[in-house]
C-alpha cells in the first residue's frame, strides 16, 4: 500500500512539472514570435507589457525549478506565479480577458495544486509509518 502511495506521489509530482514545463515552453513561443527584441521595444518606445510577460514567464520557470528542490515551496511559488500571471493578463487583455487569463494562468495553478496534493500524500505516508510503529 505504501508503495502505491509513493508511485502515485511521483506521478503527481512529475505530471505537475511536465504541465509547467510545457506551458513555459509554449508561452515563450509567443515572446519569440514577436520578433525577439520587438516584444520589448516597438517604434522606439519601451513596451512594459512585453517586459512583464517575459518576467512572469521567468518567475514561473524559477518556480518550476524550485519545485525540483522543495516540492511544497515550489507549489506555493507556482500558485503565486499562476495567479499573478492570470491577473496581469486579465488587466491587459482587450477581449475575452477572463478566458485568456484562465488559459495563461491555469497550467501553473493546476501544477501547484498537483504538487500540493503530492505533499499531502507525503504527510499521510509518514503518519501511516508512525501508526504502524505503535501497533506493535
C-alpha positions as CSV (number, residue, x, y, z in Angstrom):
1,X,0.0,0.0,0.0
2,X,2.8,2.4,0.8
3,X,4.5,1.5,-2.5
4,X,1.3,2.5,-4.3
5,X,1.2,5.8,-2.5
6,X,4.9,6.5,-3.4
7,X,4.1,5.7,-7.1
8,X,1.0,8.0,-7.1
9,X,3.0,10.8,-5.4
10,X,5.8,10.6,-8.0
11,X,3.2,10.6,-10.8
12,X,1.6,13.7,-9.4
13,X,4.9,15.5,-9.0
14,X,6.1,14.7,-12.5
15,X,2.8,15.5,-14.0
16,X,2.8,18.9,-12.4
17,X,6.4,19.6,-13.5
18,X,5.6,18.4,-17.1
19,X,2.5,20.7,-17.2
20,X,4.6,23.6,-16.1
21,X,7.4,22.9,-18.5
22,X,5.1,22.6,-21.5
23,X,3.3,25.8,-20.5
24,X,6.5,27.7,-20.2
25,X,7.8,26.5,-23.5
26,X,4.5,27.1,-25.2
27,X,4.1,30.6,-23.9
28,X,7.7,31.6,-24.6
29,X,7.0,30.9,-28.2
30,X,4.7,34.0,-28.0
31,X,7.6,36.1,-26.8
32,X,9.9,34.7,-29.5
33,X,7.3,35.1,-32.3
34,X,7.0,38.8,-31.6
35,X,10.4,39.2,-33.2
36,X,12.9,38.8,-30.4
37,X,13.6,42.3,-29.1
38,X,10.4,43.7,-30.6
39,X,8.5,42.4,-27.6
40,X,10.4,44.9,-25.5
41,X,10.8,47.9,-27.9
42,X,8.3,49.0,-30.6
43,X,8.9,52.1,-32.7
44,X,11.5,53.4,-30.3
45,X,9.2,53.1,-27.2
46,X,9.6,50.6,-24.4
47,X,6.7,48.1,-24.1
48,X,6.0,47.4,-20.4
49,X,3.6,44.6,-21.3
50,X,6.3,42.6,-23.1
51,X,8.8,43.0,-20.3
52,X,6.2,41.9,-17.7
53,X,5.1,39.0,-19.8
54,X,8.7,37.7,-20.0
55,X,9.2,38.5,-16.3
56,X,6.2,36.4,-15.4
57,X,7.4,33.6,-17.6
58,X,10.9,33.8,-15.9
59,X,9.3,33.7,-12.5
60,X,7.2,30.7,-13.5
61,X,10.3,28.9,-14.7
62,X,12.1,29.7,-11.4
63,X,9.1,28.4,-9.5
64,X,9.2,25.2,-11.5
65,X,12.9,24.8,-10.8
66,X,12.3,25.3,-7.1
67,X,9.7,22.5,-7.2
68,X,12.5,20.1,-8.1
69,X,14.3,21.1,-4.9
70,X,11.5,21.7,-2.4
71,X,8.0,20.5,-3.5
72,X,5.9,22.5,-1.1
73,X,7.7,25.7,-1.7
74,X,7.5,25.1,-5.4
75,X,3.8,24.6,-5.1
76,X,3.3,27.9,-3.3
77,X,5.5,29.7,-5.8
78,X,3.7,28.2,-8.8
79,X,0.4,29.2,-7.3
80,X,1.7,32.8,-6.8
81,X,3.1,32.9,-10.3
82,X,-0.1,31.5,-11.9
83,X,-2.3,33.9,-10.0
84,X,-0.1,36.9,-10.8
85,X,0.2,35.9,-14.4
86,X,-3.6,35.5,-14.7
87,X,-4.3,38.8,-13.0
88,X,-1.8,40.6,-15.3
89,X,-3.3,39.1,-18.4
90,X,-6.8,39.9,-17.1
91,X,-5.8,43.6,-16.8
92,X,-4.1,44.0,-20.2
93,X,-6.2,41.8,-22.4
94,X,-8.5,43.7,-24.8
95,X,-11.1,41.0,-25.5
96,X,-12.0,37.8,-23.7
97,X,-9.8,38.7,-20.8
98,X,-11.3,36.1,-18.4
99,X,-10.7,33.3,-20.9
100,X,-7.2,34.4,-21.8
101,X,-6.2,34.8,-18.1
102,X,-7.5,31.3,-17.4
103,X,-5.6,29.8,-20.3
104,X,-2.3,31.5,-19.4
105,X,-2.5,31.2,-15.6
106,X,-4.4,27.9,-15.4
107,X,-1.5,25.5,-16.1
108,X,0.6,27.0,-13.3
109,X,-2.3,27.0,-10.9
110,X,-3.1,23.3,-11.8
111,X,0.5,22.4,-11.3
112,X,0.6,24.0,-7.9
113,X,-2.5,22.0,-6.8
114,X,-0.9,18.8,-8.1
115,X,2.3,19.5,-6.2
116,X,0.3,20.3,-3.1
117,X,-1.6,17.1,-3.4
118,X,1.7,15.2,-3.6
119,X,2.9,16.9,-0.3
120,X,-0.3,15.8,1.4
121,X,0.4,12.2,0.2
122,X,3.8,12.5,1.8
123,X,2.3,13.5,5.1
124,X,-0.2,10.7,5.1
125,X,2.6,8.2,4.3
126,X,4.6,9.5,7.3
127,X,1.5,9.2,9.5
128,X,1.0,5.6,8.4
129,X,4.6,4.8,9.3
130,X,4.1,6.3,12.8
131,X,0.9,4.4,13.3
132,X,2.4,1.1,12.3
133,X,5.2,1.7,14.9
134,X,2.7,2.0,17.7
135,X,0.6,-1.0,16.6
136,X,3.4,-3.4,17.5
